Amino acid sequence: MGNRKKNRLDNMGIGILIGLALPVIVFFVVYFVSESGISFSNYIGNLMYLQALVKLGSLCVFANSAVFLLFIKMKYDKIAHGILGATILYAFAIMISQLF
């Protein structure tokens, strides 16, 4: 009976949502921990001026690898594939932003 419940939760859509949301959450946590005294738009502007926005974004996406490994270990393969797909989408976005 435990396998049925596990298989029902093992969904690629859930993995994509986790993979897309986690880097955004990590980015906001970094903002609130490091520079809570300035506005968010000034924070983004400072990161762009320092050419650090893409680098910080890459580090935020790196958090997906830990969650990916966790779901692989728990045998939630479809969720792990969704997280990997979202990570690849972020990687393409970062590569494109590097061109401009």
C-alpha positions as CSV (number, residue, x, y, z in Angstrom):
1,M,0.0,0.0,0.0
2,G,2.9,2.4,0.6
3,N,4.1,2.0,-3.0
4,R,0.7,3.2,-4.4
5,K,0.9,6.4,-2.4
6,K,4.5,6.9,-3.4
7,N,3.7,6.4,-7.1
8,R,0.8,8.8,-7.0
9,L,3.1,11.6,-5.6
10,D,5.9,10.8,-8.0
11,N,4.9,13.3,-10.7
12,M,7.1,15.2,-13.2
13,G,4.9,18.3,-12.9
14,I,5.6,18.5,-9.2
15,G,9.3,18.2,-9.9
16,I,9.2,21.0,-12.5
17,L,7.4,23.2,-10.0
18,I,9.9,22.5,-7.3
19,G,12.8,23.0,-9.7
20,L,11.5,26.4,-10.9
21,A,10.5,27.6,-7.4
22,L,13.5,26.6,-5.4
23,P,16.1,29.0,-7.0
24,V,13.7,31.9,-6.7
25,I,13.2,31.1,-3.0
26,V,16.9,30.8,-2.5
27,F,17.4,34.2,-4.3
28,F,14.9,35.9,-2.0
29,V,16.5,34.3,1.1
30,V,19.9,35.6,0.0
31,Y,18.3,39.1,-0.5
32,F,16.7,39.2,2.9
33,V,19.7,37.8,4.7
34,S,22.3,40.0,3.0
35,E,20.8,43.4,2.0
36,S,17.5,43.8,3.8
37,G,18.2,47.6,4.2
38,I,17.8,48.5,0.5
39,S,14.9,48.1,-1.8
40,F,14.7,45.1,-4.1
41,S,15.0,47.1,-7.2
42,N,18.2,48.8,-5.9
43,Y,19.5,45.3,-5.0
44,I,18.9,44.1,-8.5
45,G,20.4,47.2,-9.9
46,N,23.5,46.8,-7.8
47,L,23.9,43.2,-8.8
48,M,23.6,44.2,-12.5
49,Y,26.2,47.0,-12.0
50,L,28.6,44.6,-10.4
51,Q,27.8,42.0,-13.1
52,A,27.0,39.6,-10.3
53,L,23.3,38.9,-11.1
54,V,24.0,36.0,-13.4
55,K,26.5,34.5,-11.0
56,L,24.1,34.7,-8.0
57,G,21.4,33.2,-10.2
58,S,23.7,30.3,-11.1
59,L,24.4,29.7,-7.4
60,C,20.7,29.7,-6.7
61,V,20.1,27.1,-9.3
62,F,22.8,25.0,-7.8
63,A,20.4,24.3,-4.9
64,N,18.4,22.2,-7.3
65,S,21.2,19.6,-7.4
66,A,20.8,18.8,-3.7
67,V,17.1,18.4,-4.0
68,F,17.5,16.3,-7.1
69,L,19.8,13.9,-5.3
70,L,17.4,13.8,-2.3
71,F,14.5,12.7,-4.6
72,I,16.8,10.2,-6.4
73,K,17.7,8.6,-3.1
74,M,14.0,8.5,-2.1
75,K,13.2,6.7,-5.4
76,Y,11.0,9.5,-6.7
77,D,12.4,9.3,-10.2
78,K,9.7,11.4,-12.0
79,I,10.0,14.3,-9.5
80,A,13.8,14.1,-9.9
81,H,13.4,14.2,-13.7
82,G,11.2,17.3,-13.4
83,I,13.8,19.1,-11.2
84,L,16.5,18.2,-13.7
85,G,14.4,19.6,-16.6
86,A,13.8,22.9,-14.7
87,T,17.5,23.1,-14.0
88,I,18.3,22.7,-17.7
89,L,15.8,25.4,-18.5
90,Y,17.5,27.7,-16.0
91,A,20.9,26.8,-17.5
92,F,19.7,27.8,-21.0
93,A,18.4,31.1,-19.6
94,I,21.7,31.8,-17.9
95,M,23.6,31.0,-21.1
96,I,21.4,33.3,-23.1
97,S,21.8,36.1,-20.6
98,Q,25.6,35.7,-20.8
99,L,25.4,36.5,-24.5
100,F,23.8,39.9,-23.8
